[in-house]
Amino acid sequence: MALKTSLAGRVRNTTLPKTHALLPLHEAVVNGIQAIDARFPNDVAGRGRLTVRILREARAELDLGAGAPGRAPLKVITGFSVEDNGIGFTSDNMTSFETLDSDFKASIGCRGVGRLLWLVAFDDVQVSSAYYDGESLSGRQFRFSISRDVVQEAVPDGLSDAGTIVHLRGFKKSFQQSAAKTAEAIAREIFEHCIWYFLREGGAPDVLVADDNETLSLKDYVEELGHTETTASFEVKGQAFEMLNLRLKTSARNATPRLHWCAANRVVKDESIAGKLPGLYARMKDDNSAEFTYVCYLSAPFLDDRVRADRTDFDLPERLPGDALLDEPTLDDIRAGVLAEVSKSLAEPLASAQVASKERINQYVSTKAPKFRPLMKRIESVGIVVDPSIKDAELELELHKHAQKIETELLAEGHAVFAASNGTKPEDYDERLAEYLETVKDFNQSDLANYVARRRTTLDILAKLIESDGDGKYAREDRVHELLFPMRKDSNDVGVDASNLWILDERLVFHDDLASDKTLKSMPVTDDASTNRPDILATRVLEADSPVLATAGQKLPLQSIVVVELKRPMRNDATTEDKNPIAQCLDYVARVREGKVTTATGRLIPSSAQEPPAFCYVIADLTPTMERMCKLSNLTKTHDGLGYFGYVEPYKAYVEVISFDGLVNAATERNRAFFDRLGLPSS
């Protein structure tokens, strides 16, 4: 009893991912090339012709009007026609077409299922063909659809030469929307799928892609590659594999080194192998220092036998855990064999890329990321190699990833070392402890370097903020304020690392309470009901029982008050009392002293500190009006001319007016030794 086959059922069970929407077209193109091979085995490139025509709707998908600017919208693709001058649908070819899962072309890797993909993506297929039956030219025409299978039609008139035209009609919307839309994109996709035919000995026929008034030749893409090629072979578990190694001219289209997995002379899938070998990146250099990108096309009878029917992947496991029960290579095994051969064929370029990588890392660490310098020996020991063209941000992340891995291992080693210290110590305990402590020291140095580098960056930002823009305007004072300490916050909201008060005075880091742009009324250190907002007001309290380092007989005040006022760079309006920042600072000092002053925790400050020393800082450029106010307050100009200072007796307050340039210069000078130690510029 003969088995029956349902075409509708076979099509329903044939998968076609939307990401491979043009695969049915590729199959038709490959069939055409194979037909040309069969007719002109010795002169495929010279005599073969194949044309892909893109069929579109008569109207555009979106009508923007005749007067609309820009490029006209593309018309919707309804189908394709593929015309070749190959051997045609001979009787044997027709019999094979009518036989599902035919093995007629099994010797060249065909599965006899490609035409099923046509019906997955298209409603209807029409085939018109001419072929030589002996000396006479014969023809046939038929339609192919799910509803009617194969239906023979009248033989076309005017036959003049052998060849076939395949019309793929009714491009289903779900696939049409996922497919490439332009002739350029479609042509390149066909070329990349069929590239083996263009690179093989004897070459490929002249393949054209036509779309309205535009015609593209795929042979132009071969010339565009600007490639050199070599071949290699290897075995994995008794299976032989062939590699076609290409060195392509580096371009935006050849952005990464890739491995193309092929079956039956078609590309089935591809993957990036960038970084899979140390130095294997997009831009490599040959012996003549010319840039190239490496690409490999892998083929084997083993892959031909295990490609899926839809030609989108292989029926092979990625890897097998533990010992494999089957003595058959996995994809991971094959990939390892490819990379081993690549390391041989690209030995010199890889070595050159590794040297360039080391130079790139050293340059970045030396100039922009000194925090990694103490750890570089350990990072290099794990074999870090990066693309020399890597961006700074990406390189920072790569170095951080390695440093974090080392730190994790360090933590685990620390637990192991200290656990081993109990009881009888192992023989290598002293060496392990010494190595552990040495690594800890490196991380401590890295943390310090990171802190210093952050200070350098912060000063660079401040220097930019005080510059004028192209229109002669300056940044508002709130931007400088936010850099020093976040506005509308106090010391309970902001951690030590989130403020940059060290720019003004290192001692401001140590305070009992600090408020930034908050009303006097809201501050716990004062009983004042005023809604005035000091830019920054800080108090410092040394409790009676707090240990302090002091010389014999020295008495330290239990409290100090610090007030900071900021003015917009180059602001020149300090002409009245309410706009005089010096007067504002002194008024805030008086208000704090007059109030019921407590610590941040609400404890009363001892009466001996009723007039605690006060320090007022005014950050403002020395405009004419600002200088006038400094002189009225009897302040003395600094030796560098960038500020004023003095003691205002009535308020018992030390006042310092600092220009923005003076602020940057002073902070830079205080940190110069650290910057120099790390090799950072001081200016």
Buried (B, 14 or more C-beta within 10 A) or exposed (E): EEEEEEBEEBBEEBEBEEEBBBBBBBBBBBBBBBBBBBBBEEEBBEEBBBBBBBBBEEEEEEEEEEEEEEEEEBBBBBBBBBBBBBBBBBEEBBEBBEEEEBEBBEEEBBBBBBBBBBBBBBBBBBBBBBBBEEEEBBBBBBBBBBEEEBEEEEEEEEBEEBBBBBBBBBBBEEBBEBBBBEBEEBBBBBBBBBBBBBBEEEBBBBBBBBBEEEEBEBBEBBEBBBBEEEEBEBEBBEBEBBBBBBBBBBEEEBEBBBBBBBBBBBBBBBEEBBBBBBBBBBBBBBEEEEBBBBBBBBBBEBBBEBBBBBBBBBEBBEEBEEEBEEEBBBBEBBBBBBBEBBBEBBEEBBEBBBEBBBEBBEEBBBEBBBBBBBBBEBBBEEEBBBBBEBEEEEBBEBBEEBBEEBBEEBEEBBEEBEEBEEEEEEEEEEEBBEBBEEBBEBBEBBEBBBEBBEBBEBBEEBBEBBEEEEEEEBBBBEBBBBBBBBBEBBBEEBEEEEBBBBBBBEBBEEBBBBBBBBBBEEBBBBBBEBEEBBBBBBBBBBEEEEEEEEEEEEEEEBBBBBBBBBBBBBBEEBEEEEBBBBBBBBBBBBBBBEBEBBBBEEEEBEEEBEEBBBBBBBBBBBBEBBBEBBEEBEBEBBEEEBBBBBEBEEBEBBBBBBBBBBBBBBBBEBBEEBBEEBEBEEE
